[in-house]
Amino acid sequence: MQDDWVGRRAYPRLDVNLPVHFGLVDIAGRRKFNTFFSGETMDVSLRGLGIRMNSEIPRMIPIATKLMGDKKKYDLNIGIDLEGDKILAVGEVKWSLLEIPHQLKMGVLIKGMGHEEEGKWTSFIEKQYRESTQKNGPAYKVMESIQMASNHLDKASSRICQQMKTYEAKQSKPRGRVSAPSMTRR
């Protein structure tokens, strides 16, 4: 189920582990429940979170069927511990995966945040992205590998073009005078 969403993501994901705490809110956003869970992010983006829970799974299982699909009744009221700040958001579970016996993973679309929190979140994501593209960051290493491969192909292409020009030049040179065969018999 997870793979269905990977190709449809609007924003790139960054591997970041942040503590998260969340509770349930009805899908209309009017009623909050006193049921709270904790976990951590596996990855984050401007509008989404990958959340992993390693405990409290037995308490979550009866609720899990009401987080997605036809029986959906709840969204998540999420608190993200962000470098000393706590960001609050409302999120919609888009996929979940129970890895027996001890781990539940969920993909969560961020549906809303307060204006100030959205600014902090955006700044955090931009900072993480910049750091990941700096030298030795994962994105930088991918870009560096692509650049090296491109340089190698450019050199090979130049070498092949030079060989073709040399071959064409040899083919177009006259090879001395060629006389027609004599038609007389001896």
JONORDA-V295766 format. One record per backbone hydrogen bond with DSSP energy under -0.5 kcal/mol. NH is the residue of the N-H (numbers start at 0). CO is the residue of the C=O. E is the energy in kcal/mol with one decimal. If there is no record, write none. Layout:
((NH & CO & E) (NH & CO & E))
This chain:
((3 & 0 & -0.7) (4 & 0 & -0.6) (4 & 1 & -1.2) (5 & 1 & -1.1) (6 & 2 & -0.9) (7 & 4 & -1.0) (8 & 5 & -1.0) (13 & 43 & -2.8) (15 & 13 & -1.1) (17 & 15 & -0.6) (19 & 38 & -2.3) (20 & 78 & -2.3) (21 & 36 & -2.5) (22 & 76 & -2.2) (23 & 34 & -0.7) (24 & 74 & -2.0) (25 & 30 & -2.3) (26 & 72 & -1.8) (28 & 25 & -2.9) (31 & 29 & -0.5) (32 & 23 & -2.1) (35 & 33 & -0.5) (36 & 21 & -2.8) (38 & 19 & -2.4) (39 & 51 & -2.2) (40 & 17 & -2.3) (41 & 49 & -3.6) (42 & 49 & -0.9) (43 & 13 & -2.2) (44 & 47 & -2.4) (47 & 44 & -0.6) (48 & 107 & -2.4) (49 & 42 & -2.8) (50 & 48 & -0.6) (50 & 105 & -3.0) (51 & 39 & -3.1) (52 & 103 & -2.9) (59 & 55 & -1.2) (59 & 56 & -0.7) (60 & 56 & -2.1) (61 & 57 & -0.6) (62 & 59 & -1.0) (63 & 59 & -1.9) (64 & 60 & -0.7) (65 & 62 & -2.3) (66 & 63 & -1.6) (70 & 67 & -0.5) (71 & 68 & -1.6) (72 & 65 & -3.2) (73 & 65 & -2.2) (74 & 24 & -3.1) (75 & 90 & -3.1) (76 & 22 & -2.5) (77 & 75 & -0.8) (77 & 88 & -3.2) (78 & 20 & -3.6) (79 & 77 & -0.5) (79 & 86 & -3.1) (80 & 18 & -2.6) (80 & 78 & -0.5) (81 & 79 & -0.9) (81 & 84 & -3.7) (82 & 80 & -0.7) (84 & 81 & -2.5) (86 & 79 & -2.7) (86 & 84 & -0.6) (88 & 77 & -2.4) (89 & 111 & -2.4) (90 & 75 & -2.7) (91 & 108 & -2.7) (93 & 106 & -3.4) (94 & 106 & -1.2) (96 & 104 & -2.6) (98 & 96 & -0.7) (98 & 102 & -3.3) (99 & 97 & -0.9) (101 & 98 & -0.5) (102 & 98 & -1.8) (103 & 52 & -2.2) (104 & 96 & -2.8) (105 & 50 & -2.6) (106 & 94 & -2.5) (107 & 48 & -3.1) (107 & 105 & -0.6) (108 & 91 & -2.8) (109 & 46 & -2.5) (109 & 107 & -0.5) (110 & 89 & -2.6) (110 & 108 & -0.7) (111 & 89 & -1.6) (113 & 87 & -0.6) (117 & 113 & -2.8) (118 & 114 & -1.8) (119 & 115 & -1.9) (120 & 116 & -2.8) (121 & 117 & -2.6) (122 & 118 & -2.3) (123 & 119 & -2.4) (124 & 120 & -2.7) (125 & 121 & -2.6) (126 & 122 & -2.3) (127 & 123 & -2.6) (128 & 124 & -2.6) (129 & 125 & -2.5) (130 & 126 & -2.6) (131 & 127 & -2.1) (132 & 128 & -1.3) (133 & 129 & -0.7) (133 & 130 & -0.6) (136 & 133 & -2.7) (138 & 131 & -1.0) (139 & 131 & -1.4) (140 & 136 & -2.2) (141 & 137 & -1.8) (142 & 138 & -2.5) (143 & 139 & -3.0) (144 & 140 & -2.2) (145 & 141 & -2.4) (146 & 142 & -2.4) (147 & 143 & -2.3) (148 & 144 & -2.4) (149 & 145 & -2.5) (150 & 146 & -2.6) (151 & 147 & -2.3) (152 & 148 & -2.4) (153 & 149 & -2.5) (154 & 150 & -2.3) (155 & 151 & -2.4) (156 & 152 & -2.8) (157 & 153 & -2.4) (158 & 154 & -2.3) (159 & 155 & -2.3) (160 & 156 & -2.5) (161 & 157 & -2.3) (162 & 158 & -2.2) (163 & 159 & -2.4) (164 & 160 & -2.2) (165 & 161 & -2.3) (166 & 162 & -2.3) (167 & 163 & -2.8) (168 & 164 & -2.5) (169 & 165 & -2.0) (170 & 166 & -2.1) (171 & 167 & -1.7) (172 & 168 & -0.8) (178 & 176 & -0.5))
